[in-house]
Amino acid sequence: MPDEPDVTSTGRAGPPPGRPGGRVPDAAEVADAAQDAVRVQVELPGEPLPEDTTAAAPDDLDPRKLAVLRAVVTEYVANGEPVGSKRVVEVAKLEVSAATVRNEMAALEEAGYIAQPHTSAGRVPTDAGYRRFVDDLRANPALDAPRRELIEELLGSSADVEDLLARTSTVLSQLTRLVSLVIAPAIDASRLKLVELVALSPGAALLLMVADTGRVEKRSVELPAGTTDTDLERVRTMLGEHVRGRRLGEIHPTLAAIADEAPSDLREVLGALVDATAGDLDDDTVHHVFVGGQASLAGDEAFEREHLSRMLQLLEERATLARLLSDATADDEPTVRIGGENKVEDLRAASLVAQRYRLVTAGSLGVLGPTRMDYAGVLATVRAVADQLQETLTDLSR
């Protein structure tokens, strides 16, 4: 059997998508980009996504076949070109001939881990090949020091949850060069640890609510004419006794009940608070979805035009994204769904790497990109960002 030519990439500018290489953006650049992060509030429908029926691949590869598979995956991720047997020998540092490696590659192809796109070409990984490669990465690949320090600097300095989640989306997209998805915990699951009524002028006040997740809600209150400082102090006492410690979704009905039973001279003031808290606080399915890095798809050669169009359309369906990410992060371990493993048809040409974070209730974050991504680097980045996000949320909640 003649040796297939070793093909290398010659015209690709920069690292491929999902490969955290090149210059690390500085803190100012990422902070500026966070201002443009897209946040959308959605309701999650009760109907779940279809169950995942993907079966785990059998442990049928010996060490040499695994080394060959790793070499094919890493080279294809780096260069985007089919990988030949001679290149595998070099990359894997195997002390065997190219002919022996060709035999191993033929076995891997028969097992469905790699494929030959055309005659006399090298091999490329299949979804099953990527899956096996990812399963062998469970030793928690480490993130390099500059990126760890950048994540800590940017996310550790956030002053509130809204800013923190926007920054998280930006950090993920810029470090991975993939689309980032960040979902905040449902509002209703949070409990108030602080509630304060601050007088702004004779006819206006600010209702400030801080949840145990660090989330800050502010509502402008139009005070009735003749409201005194003594009236506000009495209302503050009621808020501390009856509202603090409640779930955010309970605030509006609790205030309404207090207003009905309050002394007559305070009912108008409390009625103004009831009006100010009407709206999204009483919805237990409200999630905030932050999406960043959509522009990374525009110049991505890994997606065919049809797949790219579907991906862009899906990114506009925020409720589907929220349900997808929440469903993918059922436990505290990172989740990787590759190609056909994705439950949404429009993602069958893509991979999702997701991680859950938790403070009182769970939220999710992750990245979406082509199956040809640097899984080791992306996994390390997602883990590091999730860890720092949770640590900062803990600090904000104190």
Backbone hydrogen bonds in HBPLUS format (Angstrom, degrees):
<---DONOR---> <-ACCEPTOR-->    atom                        ^
c    i                          cat <-CA-CA->   ^        H-A-AA   ^      H-
h    n   atom  resd res      DA  || num        DHA   H-A  angle D-A-AA Bond
n    s   type  num  typ     dist DA aas  dist angle  dist       angle   num
A0019-ARG N   A0016-PRO O   3.12 MM   3  5.66 138.4  2.30 143.3 140.7     1
A0018-GLY N   A0176-THR O   2.90 MM 158  4.69 129.4  2.16 165.0 179.3     2
A0374-ASP N   A0018-GLY O   3.26 MM 356  5.10 135.0  2.47  93.4 105.6     3
A0021-GLY N   A0019-ARG O   2.56 MM   2  5.55 137.7  1.73 116.0 100.9     4
A0030-VAL N   A0026-ASP O   3.25 MM   4  6.58 163.2  2.28 154.9 159.2     5
A0031-ALA N   A0027-ALA O   2.89 MM   4  6.02 160.4  1.93 152.1 158.3     6
A0032-ASP N   A0028-ALA O   2.97 MM   4  6.11 157.5  2.02 146.8 152.3     7
A0033-ALA N   A0029-GLU O   3.02 MM   4  6.23 158.2  2.06 143.7 150.1     8
A0034-ALA N   A0030-VAL O   2.92 MM   4  6.12 139.3  2.09 144.2 155.0     9
A0035-GLN N   A0032-ASP O   3.13 MM   3  5.60 147.1  2.24 107.8 116.6    10
A0036-ASP N   A0033-ALA O   2.96 MM   3  5.49 151.2  2.05 112.5 120.8    11
A0037-ALA N   A0034-ALA O   3.16 MM   3  5.11 166.2  2.18 104.6 108.7    12
A0038-VAL N   A0291-VAL O   3.38 MM 253  5.30 156.4  2.44 152.2 149.1    13
A0291-VAL N   A0038-VAL O   2.91 MM 253  5.30 147.8  2.02 141.2 151.7    14
A0040-VAL N   A0289-VAL O   2.80 MM 249  5.15 154.3  1.87 142.5 151.1    15
A0289-VAL N   A0040-VAL O   2.74 MM 249  5.15 167.2  1.76 154.2 158.9    16
A0042-VAL N   A0287-HIS O   2.98 MM 245  5.56 157.2  2.03 154.8 161.7    17
A0287-HIS N   A0042-VAL O   3.00 MM 245  5.56 159.2  2.05 158.4 164.7    18
A0060-ASP N   A0058-PRO O   2.93 MM   2  5.54 126.8  2.22 108.9  93.0    19
A0066-LEU N   A0062-ASP O   2.99 MM   4  6.25 160.8  2.03 159.8 166.1    20
A0067-ALA N   A0063-PRO O   2.94 MM   4  6.15 151.3  2.02 143.0 150.7    21
A0068-VAL N   A0064-ARG O   2.93 MM   4  6.22 155.2  1.99 149.1 155.6    22
A0069-LEU N   A0065-LYS O   2.86 MM   4  6.11 161.9  1.89 151.8 156.8    23
A0070-ARG N   A0066-LEU O   2.87 MM   4  6.09 162.4  1.90 150.7 155.4    24
A0071-ALA N   A0067-ALA O   3.03 MM   4  6.20 155.3  2.09 142.8 149.5    25
A0072-VAL N   A0068-VAL O   2.97 MM   4  6.26 158.3  2.02 151.6 157.2    26
A0073-VAL N   A0069-LEU O   2.95 MM   4  6.19 167.1  1.97 156.5 159.6    27
A0074-THR N   A0070-ARG O   2.92 MM   4  6.05 176.3  1.92 156.3 157.4    28
A0075-GLU N   A0071-ALA O   3.01 MM   4  5.97 162.2  2.05 145.8 151.3    29
A0076-TYR N   A0072-VAL O   2.94 MM   4  5.96 158.1  1.99 144.9 151.7    30
A0077-VAL N   A0073-VAL O   2.88 MM   4  6.01 159.4  1.92 154.9 160.8    31
A0078-ALA N   A0074-THR O   3.04 MM   4  6.13 153.2  2.11 139.0 146.4    32
A0079-ASN N   A0075-GLU O   2.93 MM   4  6.05 157.1  1.99 151.3 156.5    33
A0080-GLY N   A0076-TYR O   2.73 MM   4  4.81 147.3  1.83 128.8 138.2    34
A0083-VAL N   A0123-ARG O   2.89 MM  40  5.13 172.6  1.89 138.5 137.9    35
A0123-ARG N   A0083-VAL O   2.80 MM  40  5.13 154.8  1.87 136.1 130.9    36
A0088-VAL N   A0084-GLY O   3.10 MM   4  6.42 149.9  2.20 146.3 155.3    37
A0089-VAL N   A0085-SER O   3.02 MM   4  6.35 156.3  2.08 151.3 156.3    38
A0090-GLU N   A0086-LYS O   3.20 MM   4  6.54 154.5  2.27 144.1 150.2    39
A0091-VAL N   A0087-ARG O   2.87 MM   4  6.09 171.1  1.88 158.5 160.5    40
A0092-ALA N   A0088-VAL O   2.85 MM   4  5.76 169.5  1.86 154.3 157.9    41
A0093-LYS N   A0089-VAL O   2.97 MM   4  5.54 115.3  2.41 127.0 140.4    42
A0094-LEU N   A0089-VAL O   3.20 MM   5  5.16 147.2  2.31 134.2 143.3    43
A0101-VAL N   A0097-SER O   3.14 MM   4  6.52 156.9  2.20 146.5 152.8    44
A0102-ARG N   A0098-ALA O   2.86 MM   4  6.13 147.4  1.97 145.3 154.5    45
A0103-ASN N   A0099-ALA O   3.13 MM   4  6.47 146.6  2.25 142.0 149.9    46
A0104-GLU N   A0100-THR O   3.08 MM   4  6.47 153.6  2.15 145.8 152.9    47
A0105-MET N   A0101-VAL O   2.80 MM   4  6.08 154.4  1.86 151.4 159.1    48
A0106-ALA N   A0102-ARG O   2.89 MM   4  6.09 147.4  2.00 142.0 150.6    49
A0107-ALA N   A0103-ASN O   3.04 MM   4  6.37 150.4  2.13 143.2 150.8    50
A0108-LEU N   A0104-GLU O   2.92 MM   4  6.24 154.2  1.98 146.5 153.9    51
A0109-GLU N   A0105-MET O   2.83 MM   4  6.03 148.7  1.93 143.7 152.5    52
A0110-GLU N   A0106-ALA O   2.94 MM   4  6.17 155.5  2.00 144.4 150.8    53
A0111-ALA N   A0107-ALA O   2.99 MM   4  6.22 144.2  2.12 141.2 151.0    54
A0113-TYR N   A0108-LEU O   2.94 MM   5  5.39 153.9  2.01 162.8 157.0    55
A0112-GLY N   A0109-GLU O   3.03 MM   3  5.05 151.3  2.12  99.6 108.7    56
A0126-THR N   A0113-TYR O   3.03 MM  13  5.45 163.8  2.06 133.7 130.6    57
A0115-ALA N   A0124-VAL O   2.79 MM   9  5.40 150.6  1.87 154.3 164.4    58
A0124-VAL N   A0115-ALA O   2.82 MM   9  5.40 154.6  1.89 152.6 161.3    59
A0121-ALA N   A0118-HIS O   3.15 MM   3  5.71 139.3  2.33 142.1 139.9    60
A0129-GLY N   A0126-THR O   3.04 MM   3  4.92 118.3  2.43  92.1 107.7    61
A0130-TYR N   A0126-THR O   2.94 MM   4  6.31 159.6  1.98 156.4 160.7    62
A0131-ARG N   A0127-ASP O   2.89 MM   4  6.13 156.6  1.94 145.9 153.1    63
A0132-ARG N   A0128-ALA O   2.96 MM   4  6.20 158.6  2.00 145.8 150.5    64
A0133-PHE N   A0129-GLY O   3.00 MM   4  6.18 158.9  2.04 146.2 152.4    65
A0134-VAL N   A0130-TYR O   2.82 MM   4  6.08 160.3  1.86 155.2 160.2    66
A0135-ASP N   A0131-ARG O   2.88 MM   4  6.10 159.7  1.92 150.9 156.7    67
A0136-ASP N   A0132-ARG O   3.19 MM   4  6.41 136.1  2.39 139.7 149.8    68
A0136-ASP N   A0133-PHE O   3.22 MM   3  5.32 134.1  2.44  96.4 108.4    69
A0137-LEU N   A0134-VAL O   2.84 MM   3  5.08 161.6  1.87 114.1 118.4    70
A0148-ARG N   A0144-ASP O   3.13 MM   4  6.39 159.5  2.17 153.9 160.2    71
A0149-GLU N   A0145-ALA O   2.90 MM   4  6.06 164.3  1.92 160.6 164.2    72
A0150-LEU N   A0146-PRO O   3.01 MM   4  6.17 151.1  2.09 140.5 148.5    73
A0151-ILE N   A0147-ARG O   2.96 MM   4  6.14 164.2  1.99 151.1 154.7    74
A0152-GLU N   A0148-ARG O   3.00 MM   4  6.22 162.7  2.03 149.4 154.1    75
A0153-GLU N   A0149-GLU O   2.88 MM   4  6.03 158.4  1.93 146.5 152.7    76
A0154-LEU N   A0150-LEU O   2.94 MM   4  6.08 167.7  1.95 155.7 158.3    77
A0155-LEU N   A0151-ILE O   2.97 MM   4  5.88 165.4  1.99 150.9 155.2    78
A0156-GLY N   A0152-GLU O   2.88 MM   4  5.21 140.7  2.03 127.6 139.0    79
A0164-LEU N   A0160-ASP O   2.98 MM   4  6.15 155.5  2.04 147.8 155.8    80
A0165-LEU N   A0161-VAL O   2.89 MM   4  6.11 163.1  1.92 160.6 161.9    81
A0166-ALA N   A0162-GLU O   3.15 MM   4  6.34 157.0  2.20 145.5 151.9    82
A0167-ARG N   A0163-ASP O   2.92 MM   4  6.10 159.8  1.96 149.7 155.5    83
A0168-THR N   A0164-LEU O   2.87 MM   4  6.07 151.7  1.95 144.0 152.7    84
A0169-SER N   A0165-LEU O   3.05 MM   4  6.27 159.3  2.10 146.2 150.0    85
A0170-THR N   A0166-ALA O   3.13 MM   4  6.42 158.5  2.18 146.2 151.8    86
A0171-VAL N   A0167-ARG O   2.80 MM   4  6.02 166.9  1.82 160.6 163.8    87
A0172-LEU N   A0168-THR O   3.01 MM   4  6.14 168.7  2.03 152.6 155.6    88
A0173-SER N   A0169-SER O   3.12 MM   4  6.30 165.7  2.14 147.1 151.0    89
A0174-GLN N   A0170-THR O   2.93 MM   4  6.04 161.0  1.96 153.1 158.5    90
A0175-LEU N   A0171-VAL O   2.96 MM   4  5.97 160.1  2.00 151.4 156.5    91
A0176-THR N   A0172-LEU O   3.09 MM   4  6.04 150.9  2.18 144.2 151.4    92
A0177-ARG N   A0173-SER O   2.75 MM   4  5.09 132.4  1.97 129.1 141.3    93
A0179-VAL N   A0368-LEU O   3.13 MM 189  5.12 149.5  2.23 164.0 154.9    94
A0368-LEU N   A0179-VAL O   2.79 MM 189  5.12 151.4  1.88 145.6 154.8    95
A0180-SER N   A0292-GLY O   2.80 MM 112  5.00 160.6  1.84 138.6 145.3    96
A0292-GLY N   A0180-SER O   3.08 MM 112  5.00 157.1  2.13 131.8 137.1    97
A0181-LEU N   A0366-GLY O   2.84 MM 185  5.26 160.9  1.88 152.4 150.7    98
A0366-GLY N   A0181-LEU O   2.83 MM 185  5.26 140.3  1.98 153.7 158.3    99
A0182-VAL N   A0290-PHE O   2.94 MM 108  5.05 151.0  2.03 147.8 153.0   100
A0290-PHE N   A0182-VAL O   2.83 MM 108  5.05 168.4  1.84 154.7 158.6   101
A0183-ILE N   A0364-SER O   2.71 MM 181  5.14 172.8  1.71 165.9 164.1   102
A0364-SER N   A0183-ILE O   3.17 MM 181  5.14 147.5  2.28 130.2 139.9   103
A0184-ALA N   A0288-HIS O   3.03 MM 104  5.35 160.8  2.07 150.5 156.7   104
A0189-ALA N   A0186-ALA O   3.22 MM   3  5.72 146.4  2.34 109.7 118.3   105
A0187-ILE N   A0286-VAL O   3.38 MM  99  6.19 153.8  2.45 155.1 162.4   106
A0190-SER N   A0187-ILE O   3.10 MM   3  5.82 165.0  2.12 123.1 127.4   107
A0248-LEU N   A0190-SER O   2.94 MM  58  5.90 147.7  2.04 151.0 154.1   108
A0212-ASP N   A0191-ARG O   2.73 MM  21  5.63 139.6  1.89 155.2 168.4   109
A0192-LEU N   A0246-ARG O   2.87 MM  54  5.71 157.9  1.91 159.1 161.3   110
A0245-GLY N   A0192-LEU O   2.83 MM  53  4.82 135.7  2.03 123.8 138.0   111
A0193-LYS N   A0210-VAL O   2.87 MM  17  5.97 166.6  1.89 156.3 160.2   112
A0194-LEU N   A0210-VAL O   3.20 MM  16  5.08 145.3  2.33 149.0 148.0   113
A0210-VAL N   A0194-LEU O   2.90 MM  16  5.08 167.7  1.92 148.9 151.7   114
A0196-GLU N   A0208-LEU O   2.87 MM  12  5.13 157.7  1.92 149.0 155.7   115
A0208-LEU N   A0196-GLU O   2.80 MM  12  5.13 169.4  1.82 161.0 163.4   116
A0198-VAL N   A0206-LEU O   2.87 MM   8  5.07 170.4  1.88 149.9 151.0   117
A0206-LEU N   A0198-VAL O   2.74 MM   8  5.07 153.0  1.81 143.9 153.4   118
A0200-LEU N   A0204-ALA O   2.95 MM   4  5.48 165.2  1.98 134.8 136.5   119
A0201-SER N   A0204-ALA O   3.17 MM   3  5.11 162.1  2.20 138.8 135.1   120
A0204-ALA N   A0201-SER O   3.21 MM   3  5.11 165.3  2.23 107.6 111.9   121
A0223-LEU N   A0203-GLY O   2.95 MM  20  4.88 143.7  2.08 118.5 125.1   122
A0205-ALA N   A0221-VAL O   2.96 MM  16  5.05 149.8  2.05 145.3 151.2   123
A0221-VAL N   A0205-ALA O   2.87 MM  16  5.05 162.1  1.90 153.3 148.9   124
A0207-LEU N   A0219-ARG O   2.82 MM  12  5.08 176.3  1.82 159.8 159.6   125
A0219-ARG N   A0207-LEU O   2.96 MM  12  5.08 153.4  2.03 142.9 150.9   126
A0209-MET N   A0217-GLU O   2.86 MM   8  5.08 162.9  1.89 164.0 164.9   127
A0217-GLU N   A0209-MET O   2.80 MM   8  5.08 170.9  1.81 158.8 162.1   128
A0211-ALA N   A0215-ARG O   2.84 MM   4  5.18 168.4  1.85 158.1 161.5   129
A0214-GLY N   A0211-ALA O   2.95 MM   3  5.33 161.6  1.99 114.1 118.6   130
A0227-THR N   A0224-PRO O   3.30 MM   3  6.02 141.7  2.46 144.8 142.4   131
A0232-LEU N   A0228-THR O   3.12 MM   4  6.52 158.4  2.17 149.4 154.3   132
A0233-GLU N   A0229-ASP O   2.97 MM   4  6.21 153.5  2.04 146.8 154.0   133
A0234-ARG N   A0230-THR O   3.03 MM   4  6.27 155.2  2.09 147.6 153.5   134
A0235-VAL N   A0231-ASP O   2.99 MM   4  6.28 153.8  2.06 148.5 156.0   135
A0236-ARG N   A0232-LEU O   2.87 MM   4  6.11 154.8  1.93 148.2 155.2   136
A0237-THR N   A0233-GLU O   3.12 MM   4  6.38 154.1  2.19 144.0 150.0   137
A0238-MET N   A0234-ARG O   3.16 MM   4  6.51 153.3  2.24 142.8 149.5   138
A0239-LEU N   A0235-VAL O   2.89 MM   4  6.22 156.9  1.95 153.9 160.5   139
A0240-GLY N   A0236-ARG O   2.97 MM   4  6.25 160.7  2.01 152.7 157.1   140
A0241-GLU N   A0237-THR O   3.06 MM   4  6.27 149.6  2.16 144.6 152.8   141
A0242-HIS N   A0238-MET O   2.84 MM   4  5.87 158.8  1.88 155.9 160.8   142
A0243-VAL N   A0239-LEU O   2.87 MM   4  4.91 150.9  1.95 130.4 138.0   143
A0244-ARG N   A0239-LEU O   3.06 MM   5  6.41 152.7  2.13 162.3 164.8   144
A0246-ARG N   A0243-VAL O   3.00 MM   3  5.62 158.5  2.05 143.2 144.5   145
A0250-GLU N   A0247-ARG O   2.87 MM   3  5.25 155.1  1.93 112.0 120.4   146
A0251-ILE N   A0248-LEU O   3.26 MM   3  5.44 161.0  2.30 107.1 112.6   147
A0254-THR N   A0250-GLU O   2.99 MM   4  5.98 151.8  2.07 150.1 158.9   148
A0255-LEU N   A0251-ILE O   2.90 MM   4  6.10 162.6  1.93 159.3 163.0   149
A0256-ALA N   A0252-HIS O   3.01 MM   4  6.26 155.9  2.07 150.7 158.0   150
A0257-ALA N   A0253-PRO O   3.00 MM   4  6.20 151.8  2.08 141.6 148.4   151
A0258-ILE N   A0254-THR O   2.96 MM   4  6.24 155.8  2.02 148.2 155.1   152
A0259-ALA N   A0255-LEU O   2.84 MM   4  6.04 160.4  1.88 150.7 155.9   153
A0260-ASP N   A0256-ALA O   3.12 MM   4  6.34 152.0  2.20 142.4 149.1   154
A0261-GLU N   A0257-ALA O   3.31 MM   4  6.55 142.7  2.45 140.8 149.5   155
A0261-GLU N   A0258-ILE O   3.12 MM   3  5.30 127.2  2.41  98.5 111.8   156
A0262-ALA N   A0258-ILE O   2.87 MM   4  5.81 115.8  2.28 146.8 163.6   157
A0266-LEU N   A0263-PRO O   2.98 MM   3  5.66 165.0  2.01 124.4 129.4   158
A0270-LEU N   A0266-LEU O   2.98 MM   4  6.22 170.5  1.99 161.4 164.1   159
A0271-GLY N   A0267-ARG O   2.75 MM   4  5.84 143.5  1.88 139.9 151.2   160
A0272-ALA N   A0268-GLU O   3.01 MM   4  6.30 140.9  2.17 141.2 150.2   161
A0272-ALA N   A0269-VAL O   3.11 MM   3  5.19 125.5  2.43  95.2 108.8   162
A0273-LEU N   A0269-VAL O   3.26 MM   4  6.72 144.7  2.39 141.2 150.3   163
A0273-LEU N   A0270-LEU O   3.11 MM   3  5.04 120.0  2.49  92.3 107.0   164
A0274-VAL N   A0270-LEU O   2.96 MM   4  6.31 151.1  2.04 146.8 155.1   165
A0275-ASP N   A0271-GLY O   3.00 MM   4  6.29 158.4  2.05 147.0 151.8   166
A0276-ALA N   A0272-ALA O   3.02 MM   4  6.21 150.2  2.11 139.4 147.7   167
A0277-THR N   A0273-LEU O   3.09 MM   4  6.28 138.1  2.28 145.5 154.5   168
A0278-ALA N   A0275-ASP O   3.41 MM   3  5.44 163.4  2.44 102.0 106.8   169
A0282-ASP N   A0279-GLY O   3.36 MM   3  6.40 170.1  2.37 129.2 130.6   170
A0283-ASP N   A0280-ASP O   3.23 MM   3  5.45 160.9  2.27 116.6 116.1   171
A0296-SER N   A0293-GLY O   2.96 MM   3  5.54 156.1  2.01 116.6 123.7   172
A0297-LEU N   A0294-GLN O   3.06 MM   3  5.83 161.6  2.09 121.4 126.2   173
A0298-ALA N   A0295-ALA O   3.12 MM   3  5.41 138.4  2.31 104.5 115.1   174
A0300-ASP N   A0297-LEU O   3.12 MM   3  5.00 165.9  2.15 108.6 110.7   175
A0308-LEU N   A0304-GLU O   2.83 MM   4  6.04 161.7  1.86 162.5 168.8   176
A0309-SER N   A0305-ARG O   2.95 MM   4  6.14 159.1  2.00 149.4 154.4   177
A0310-ARG N   A0306-GLU O   3.13 MM   4  6.41 157.2  2.18 146.2 151.9   178
A0311-MET N   A0307-HIS O   2.93 MM   4  6.17 155.8  1.99 148.8 155.7   179
A0312-LEU N   A0308-LEU O   3.00 MM   4  6.24 164.8  2.02 155.0 158.0   180
A0313-GLN N   A0309-SER O   3.08 MM   4  6.29 153.5  2.15 144.4 151.7   181
A0314-LEU N   A0310-ARG O   2.91 MM   4  6.12 155.1  1.97 147.7 154.7   182
A0315-LEU N   A0311-MET O   3.01 MM   4  6.32 148.5  2.11 149.8 157.9   183
A0316-GLU N   A0313-GLN O   3.06 MM   3  5.42 153.0  2.13 106.7 115.1   184
A0317-GLU N   A0314-LEU O   2.86 MM   3  5.14 149.8  1.95 108.3 118.3   185
A0320-THR N   A0317-GLU O   3.11 MM   3  5.53 121.4  2.47 106.5 119.8   186
A0321-LEU N   A0317-GLU O   3.12 MM   4  6.48 157.0  2.17 149.9 157.0   187
A0322-ALA N   A0318-ARG O   2.85 MM   4  6.06 161.5  1.89 151.6 156.2   188
A0323-ARG N   A0319-ALA O   3.01 MM   4  6.20 162.6  2.04 146.5 151.0   189
A0324-LEU N   A0320-THR O   2.81 MM   4  5.93 156.7  1.87 148.1 155.6   190
A0325-LEU N   A0321-LEU O   2.89 MM   4  6.07 167.3  1.90 155.6 157.6   191
A0326-SER N   A0322-ALA O   2.97 MM   4  6.04 164.1  2.00 148.2 153.3   192
A0327-ASP N   A0323-ARG O   2.90 MM   4  5.91 156.3  1.96 144.0 150.8   193
A0328-ALA N   A0324-LEU O   3.00 MM   4  6.15 143.0  2.14 140.0 150.1   194
A0335-THR N   A0354-ALA O   2.78 MM  19  5.13 165.7  1.80 150.7 155.7   195
A0354-ALA N   A0335-THR O   2.82 MM  19  5.13 161.2  1.86 148.9 155.5   196
A0337-ARG N   A0352-LEU O   2.85 MM  15  5.15 161.4  1.89 150.3 156.6   197
A0352-LEU N   A0337-ARG O   2.84 MM  15  5.15 156.4  1.90 147.0 155.0   198
A0341-GLU N   A0338-ILE O   2.89 MM   3  5.33 171.3  1.89 136.5 136.0   199
A0339-GLY N   A0350-ALA O   2.79 MM  11  5.05 130.2  2.04 133.3 148.7   200
A0342-ASN N   A0339-GLY O   3.08 MM   3  5.98 166.6  2.10 126.4 130.0   201
A0347-LEU N   A0344-VAL O   2.94 MM   3  5.59 163.8  1.96 123.0 128.2   202
A0348-ARG N   A0345-GLU O   3.19 MM   3  5.59 161.2  2.23 121.8 120.6   203
A0350-ALA N   A0347-LEU O   2.95 MM   3  5.02 161.5  1.99 115.5 117.0   204
A0351-SER N   A0369-GLY O   2.71 MM  18  5.54 160.9  1.74 160.4 164.6   205
A0369-GLY N   A0351-SER O   3.09 MM  18  5.54 160.5  2.13 155.3 161.2   206
A0353-VAL N   A0367-VAL O   3.03 MM  14  5.43 165.4  2.05 156.3 161.0   207
A0367-VAL N   A0353-VAL O   2.85 MM  14  5.43 149.7  1.94 149.0 158.3   208
A0355-GLN N   A0365-LEU O   2.82 MM  10  5.58 157.5  1.87 166.5 168.9   209
A0365-LEU N   A0355-GLN O   3.00 MM  10  5.58 155.1  2.06 159.5 167.5   210
A0357-TYR N   A0363-GLY O   3.03 MM   6  5.42 166.0  2.06 134.6 138.5   211
A0363-GLY N   A0357-TYR O   2.92 MM   6  5.42 163.5  1.95 151.8 156.2   212
A0359-LEU N   A0361-THR O   3.03 MM   2  5.23 171.5  2.04 144.4 144.4   213
A0373-MET N   A0371-THR O   2.96 MM   2  5.60 130.4  2.22 104.5  90.0   214
A0375-TYR N   A0373-MET O   3.00 MM   2  5.63 117.9  2.39 111.2  94.4   215
A0378-VAL N   A0374-ASP O   2.88 MM   4  6.04 164.5  1.90 161.5 166.8   216
A0379-LEU N   A0375-TYR O   2.85 MM   4  5.82 165.9  1.87 148.1 152.5   217
A0380-ALA N   A0376-ALA O   3.07 MM   4  6.21 162.1  2.11 145.2 150.4   218
A0381-THR N   A0377-GLY O   2.99 MM   4  6.15 154.5  2.05 143.7 150.8   219
A0382-VAL N   A0378-VAL O   2.85 MM   4  6.05 170.5  1.86 159.7 161.8   220
A0383-ARG N   A0379-LEU O   2.97 MM   4  6.10 164.3  2.00 150.9 155.3   221
A0384-ALA N   A0380-ALA O   3.02 MM   4  6.14 165.8  2.04 145.2 149.5   222
A0385-VAL N   A0381-THR O   2.89 MM   4  6.06 164.5  1.92 156.1 160.2   223
A0386-ALA N   A0382-VAL O   2.95 MM   4  6.03 163.0  1.97 148.4 153.5   224
A0387-ASP N   A0383-ARG O   2.91 MM   4  6.12 159.7  1.96 153.6 159.1   225
A0388-GLN N   A0384-ALA O   3.04 MM   4  6.24 164.0  2.06 148.4 152.4   226
A0389-LEU N   A0385-VAL O   2.84 MM   4  5.95 158.3  1.89 151.0 157.8   227
A0390-GLN N   A0386-ALA O   3.00 MM   4  6.14 162.8  2.03 146.8 151.0   228
A0391-GLU N   A0387-ASP O   3.00 MM   4  6.22 155.4  2.06 144.7 151.9   229
A0392-THR N   A0388-GLN O   2.91 MM   4  6.10 162.5  1.94 152.3 156.3   230
A0393-LEU N   A0389-LEU O   2.92 MM   4  6.11 158.8  1.96 150.1 156.4   231
A0394-THR N   A0390-GLN O   2.98 MM   4  6.17 151.1  2.06 143.5 151.1   232
A0395-ASP N   A0391-GLU O   3.10 MM   4  6.45 153.8  2.17 144.2 150.8   233
A0396-LEU N   A0392-THR O   2.91 MM   4  6.20 156.8  1.96 151.7 158.1   234
A0397-SER N   A0393-LEU O   3.02 MM   4  6.17 137.5  2.21 142.1 152.6   235
A0398-ARG N   A0395-ASP O   3.30 MM   3  5.53 159.1  2.35 105.0 111.1   236
